[in-house]
Amino acid sequence: MTTYTEALALILAHSKRLPADCCAPLAALGRVLSEPVHSAHDLPPFDNAAMDGYALAAGDAGFAAGSEHAVGGRQAAGDAGHVSNGQALEIMTGARLPDGLDSVIAVERTEVVQRDGDTIQRIRLSEALAPGANVRRAGSDVRAGSEALPAGRSVDAAAVMLLAALGVASVAVTRRPRVAVISTGKELIDDPNQPLQSGQIYGSNAPYLVAALQSAGAEVVLCRTVDDQPQHFRQALDAALAADVEMVISTGAVSMGFHDFVPSTLRALGAEVLYHKVAIRPGKPQLFARLPDGPLLFGLPGNPMAVAVGLRFFVAPALRALAGLPPERSLLARLAAPCRVKPGMRHFLKARVEQDAQAQLIVSLPGGQESFRIRPLLDCNAWAVFPEAGDEHAAGQLVQIFPLQPGQPLALLP
């Protein structure tokens, strides 16, 4: 039987980075930069005031409290730059600092000595002004020509803000992988408005996979439910290939039962089955194959938690590799209570991770770990991973943990 480490190595070996698209920063949200972004200009592009106040030429010595200064005008944000005549200038936050002035004192640190109506003509400093105070220097955030964002970084809201500030109209990002989802089982009903007949259940695996795949950055282009007829599964596969997908995810029909036709159908199609059965729990009958012309196929068992584990620990690493991201790193947490797991299998258990009073991560394993149970998943925020050595694990022992959903940070529970 294939180990999880061996299975993951096969997945990564066959998951090659996808080509790039060029698109506007907002359209790139959630995607991965395939090239670094270099700044065409300084940010800020000019010296500007950090607050409302008065701009002065403080030089190297600055000005003492009580010094008085003539005010020669006003500079608002958006006004064009000009050369100062040496007088102080009333200035607003973000306004360009006129040439010849180098420091700003906050308006509340001054008092007006002389005015003509609304025009301030002379001020007195109520505290000393240090040279260069309260000025945002050109390029102090990003220098012209420097790397503003590296290749391999996901485009999030913060990246969009920086790209907008730099005036970047288009970025190169890795194309979203196109994925097809096929659920098998004559018992499955997709329409929630259709009453269940004896032996039927509402299908939950396909909606879960579509939601999780979209959250992880994939584009789901086909989602079908088929009965237990191999020819209907083959028709759905043909439709997926015609849709030019990079990946197919099927659920069910991968074990050893009478209706478990996926492995034989794939071989008849000319697919290369790279592994079938992995030493894990839940989800041992996992299957991974390469279809003719290159698309990858993940055959997941039909139980909901086997599907969740398959998506999180088999499909998600492939999606990261297709996007050009490095392998995900786990976190470590201490077990809240002792537990025992069967040796010989890598176990992926639903888990709750919290912080204790010393800010250490503590992981507990709630009941309801059976692979058919869905409701307990909603009370969890992580997966706890136990190696194949298994057996007893003492309270306080460090355990690998991963956020519940791929591409999401660990969200601590209240």
N, C-alpha and C positions, 0 to 999 in steps of 0.2 A: 504494500500500500504506500502511496506517495505521502511524504511528510509535508507539513505546511511550508517549511523552508524551501523544499524542492519545488513545490507547486508555485510559490511566489517567484522563485528564480525563473521558472518557465514562463510565467505571465510577463515578467519584466523583459525577458529576452525577446518576446514577440510583440511588445508594445512600443512601437517606434513613434517618435514625436511627429505630430501632424504638421503640414505646411501652414504658412502664415496667411492671414488676411490683413488688409489695411482698412481701418475704420476710425470714425470719430471717437474721442475719449468716452463719451457717454455710451456709445454702442459697444465699447470694449469692456464695460463693467462686468466683473466676474471672470474675465479671461486673462490669459497670461502673456506678458510681453515677450515676443520672440527676438526682439532687438532692443538694445539700450536706447534710452531717450537722452539726447544731449541738448543742453539749453542753447538757444540761439542768441540770448542776451542775458544781461544781469537781472537778478531779481533781489530786491527792488531794482527797477531800471535807472533810478536816480536817487540821490540823497533826499530824504523827506522828513517832515516833522512827525515825531512819535506822539504828539499831543497838541491840543490847542494852546497857544501861547505867543511868544515873541521870539523871532529869530534874530540873533546878534552875531557880530564878528568877535568872538571871545579870544581868538588866537591861542597862544600857548599859556597865557597867564590866567585867563578867565576874568570874571568880574566879582567884586566884593558886594556883599549886601549893602544896600543904601545907595549904590551908584545909580545915576539917572541917565536916561538915554532918549534921544529924539526918535520918534516913530515916523517912518517915511511912507507908509502905505500898508496894504493888506494883500496877502497871498492865500487863496483858497485852493482846495484840492481840485485838480483839473486845469488850473491856470498854467499858461506856458511859463517856462523859466525865463528869468532875465538877470541882468547884472545889477547888484546892489550898489547904491551910492555911499555905502558905509553906515547908513542909519539902520536902526532896528526896524523890523517889519512884523506887523501882526500876522500870524500864520495859523492855519487850521491843520488838524490831523491829516496826514497823508499828502499835504501840499508839498510841491517841489521846493527845495531850499534854494533860494537865489544864489548865484555865484557871488562869492565874497562873504557870505554868512556861513557860520559853521556850528552854531549851537542854538538850542531852544530852551527857554525857561517857561515853565507852566504858567498859565494866566493867573492861577490862584496864588502864585508866588510873587506877584507884582501888585503895585497899586498905581492907579492913573494919577499923574501929577497935573496934566494939562490936556484939555480936549476942546474941540470946536464942534458942538452939536454931537453927532454920532461918530465923529472922526477923532480918534485918539492921537494926540500929538507928542506926548511925553510920558514916560513911565519911570517908576523907581523899583529896583529889585528889593524884595523883602528877605531874600536869602541869597547866598553866593551862587554863582553859576560856574560850573566846571567846564573846561574846554571840551567840546564835542558832545555835551550832554543832550539827551533826548532827541538824537538824530538817528534815523535808520539809514545806514550807509548803503549805497548802490552795491549790489552783489553780495551783501552780507548773508542772504538766504541761499542763493544759487549764483555761482559765477558763470559768465558766458563761456561756452565751450566745455563746461564740466558735465559729468554724467549725472543727470537729475534722477533717473530711474533705471535700475539695472534690468537686463534681460532675465526672465524667469520670475519676475515679480507679478503677482496678481494685481489687476487694476481694481481698486476699491474706491470708496468715496474720497478718501484722502488723496489718492493718486489723481483722481479726476480734478480735484481742486488745484493741485500743483500744475497739472497739464494745462488747465484753463489759464492759470496765472502766467504761464510761460508762452501762451498763445499758440500751443500745439494743436493743429487742426486734425492730424491723423497719426495713428500709431499702428505698428505692426504687432498683431497678436496671433497666437496660435488658434487655428480654426477649432470651433467646438466639435467634439466627436459626435457623429450621427449614430444613434442607437435605436435598435428595434427590440421590443419586449413581446414575448410570446408566452402566454400561460396555457398549460394543457390540463385537461380534465373535464369529462362530460358532466361532472357535478357542479361546475362553476357557472354562476349566473352573474352577468355584468350589470344588468339593469336593476337598480334598487327598487324601481316601481313594479317589478314583476314578482308576484308572490312565489315563494319557494314551494316546490313540490317535494314529495318524499325523497330523501337522499340528496337533495341539492343544498348548496351553500352559496352565499354571495362571495365572489372573488375579491380578495384583498391584496394578493401579491402584486398584481399589475398596477393598481393605483399607488401602492407603496413604492414600487420601483420607479414609476414615472416621476413621482414627487421627489424621491431621493436623488435620482439621476439629474433632474433639472436643477436641484439645489447644488449638486456637485459640478455643474457647468456643462452637462451634456445636452444635446438636442435630440429629444425622442421623436423620431419621424414616423414610427409605426408601433401600434399596440394592438395585439389581437389575442383573443381567447379561442382555443380550438378544442375539440373533443379528443377522444382517445384513439382516433384513426390516424395511423402514420401518414397517409396521403394528405390529410388536412394539415398536419404539421409541416410536411414538405411544401405544400402550397404557401403556407405562411413564411417559410424560409425563402422561397423563391421571391415572394413579394418584398421581403427585407433586402435581399440581394439586389433586386431591381431598384430599390430606393437608395442604393449606393451608400450603405451603412459601413461604419468601421467596426461595429460590435453588435452582436445579437445576444440577448439574455433570455433564456427560457426557464420556466419553472415547472417542476414535476416531470414524471416519466423518465427519470435517470437512474432508478435503482435496479432491482432484479425481478420485479413483479411481471405479471403477464402483460400489462399495458405499458411497461417501461420501454418504449420504442425509440427514445431519442438516440442512444448510442448506435443502434443498428441503422437508423435512418441517416445519421451523419456519415457513417462509413459507406453506405450505398451512394451517397452524394459525392464521395471522394474527399471528404474532410479528413484532416489529420488529427486524430484524437491524441492530445499530448499528455493528459492524465485522466483517470476516472477512478474515483474514490480517494479521499484524502483523510489522513489520520487526525480528524478533528471532531469536536462535538460542540454544538449540533451541526449537522449538514455533511456527514461523511460521504454521501454519494456525489459530491461535487464533480463536475466534468468541465474540461477545458479543451477546446479544439480550434484549429485554424481551418476556416472554410475555403473552398476554391476561390482563387483570386485575392485571398488575403484577409477578409474580415475575421475577427475573433468571435468565438461563441463560448459563453459561460452557461453551462447547464446546471441550474440550481435545483435542489430538492423542493418539494412542494410545501413543506411545513413553514409557516410564517417566519419563525425565528431562524430557520435554516436559510431562508431567503435574505433576512436582514444581515446575518453573518456573512453570507456569500457576497452581498453587495458591499458590505463594509470592509471586508478583509481580502477579497479576491478582485472584485470589479473596481473598487475605488483605487487601489494601487495602479491598475492599468490605466484608469482615467488620468491619474497624476502623470504617468509616464507619457501618455499621448499629448498632454498639455505642455510637456517639457519641465515639469516640476520634479524636485528630488524626492526620494522616498520619505514618507511621513515618519516623524519621530514620536515615540511613545512618551508618556509621563510615568512617574512612579508615585504610588500611594501606599500607605500602610493599611494592612488588613485590620478591620475593626474587631473581628472575631475569628477564631480558628475555623478552618474548613478542610474538607477532604475531597480530592478529585481523583478519578480513575486514571492510573498510569497508562502510558502508551498512546494517549490522545492529547492534542492541544485543545484546551477548553476556552471557549469565548462565552463569558457569563454576563448577563445583564447586571449592572452595578449602579450604586449611588455613591457619588464622591462629594465629600463635604470638607470644610476646613475646621480644624480644632482650634483651641484657644491659643496655641503656639503657631498658628497659620500653616500647619502641616496638612497635607492631603490625606484624608482617611476614606477608605473604600469599604462599603458594606455590600453584601450579596443578598438581596431580598428573595423571598420565596417566589414560586411560580416560574422556575427556570425551564420548565418543559417547553419543547420546541413548538407546540401548538398554541401556547398562551400568548396573546397579544397585549392584553390590558396591563400587565406588569411593566411592559416597556415604557409606558407613559410616565411611570414613577421613577424612571432611571435617567441618568445623564451621561453614562459611560458604559464601556465594555471593559471588563477585567479579563486579562489573558493569563492563563496558567500553562506552563510548558509541559512537554510530554512526560517528564519525570513523574509528575503527579504526586499522589499520596497526600500526607498531612502537610498543612500550611498553618503555621502558628500565628496567633494574633500579633500584630506589630510587624509582621514580615512585609517587605517591599514587594509590590506586585505591579506589573505593567498595566497601564490603563490607556484607553483611547477615547476621545469624545464620541458621543453616541452616533452622530451623523458625520459622514465624510465632508471635509471642507469647512467644518464649523469648529470654533474654539470650544473648550470645555466650559460649560455654563454651570457654575456652582449652584446647588440647590439651597433654598432658604432653610 
